[in-house]
Amino acid sequence: MRKTLHNVGMQNLDLELDKIAKQIAKDEKSLTQIRNQEAKRASTSSWQDSYQRFELLGEAEEIKTKLEMNQNRFDLLKKQQKKRTEQQEQMVCCSSYSRDCERKVVNMSFDERLQMMKDFRSLHGNRCFEKKEFEIALKWYEKSLLFYEYCLPKNKIEQDQIDQEQILCCINSAACYLNLKNYKSCIEMCNEALNIPAIAYEHNATLRAKALLRRANAYRNLYKFDQADRDLQDAQSCCKCEQEKNYWSKEKKQLEKAKNGYNKNSSAVAKRMLA
């Protein structure tokens, strides 16, 4: 299907705008240099300088045409960016029970709703997460998950697309709760992700590993070592890349360390009680 400008994500828009802005600046600099050279040669009358002036004028016209095209493209993308941002701000300001909000969502196409889910998660939520603004990131992930209820897929492909976004939001939310030491909520979000059928797909092995490892981490911090151990066993077969395997090994060591520390403390308490 032909990819329209409207379907380009905000992140892609930012990258494209930055790329075009750099090209415009480069072309403007080249044009200025040509004009300066042309001005210098204008004061001479040799046929060589006249010929070179003619060449410079042709080059200048070519750059001006290119500059105009880039400027038009830049203006078009800027308008698209402004429209998308305004649309998102309107949606964020709406509560989940707002009739006005519901009306806006209902009037959107499936692709628009899916793109909104992606933008809330990737463009806003992930950026906040990277800045360690975990509570704010959670709000964005929650906003993205709201759209899941309004995305009404017509076929399996569309269902898989929104399921994929739901999995990502749940796993990212779990990571936020883990950093906030809200282990029960972390477990709940991991459970939600692991209950989505699409996470069992082979290409989602990495996401399944992340959900299991984060849940194991939360269980360990709640001293539920058996559950943590079971999740680590399940996660081991899902860890494909070196980074995931290293994370698994680290979590396994931390679990063993926590078990040993807990057993020592329990023994010490028992001895004091007997004394």
LINSUL-V418432 format. One record per helix or strand of 2 or more residues. SS is the DSSP state (H for helix, E for strand). FROM is the first residue (numbers start at 1). TO is the last residue. Records with the same first field share a line. If there is no record, write none. Layout:
SS->FROM-TO ; FROM-TO
This chain:
H->5-7 ; 10-42 ; 47-93 ; 99-106 ; 110-130 ; 134-150 ; 156-179 ; 183-194 ; 197-200 ; 202-221 ; 225-236 ; 242-274
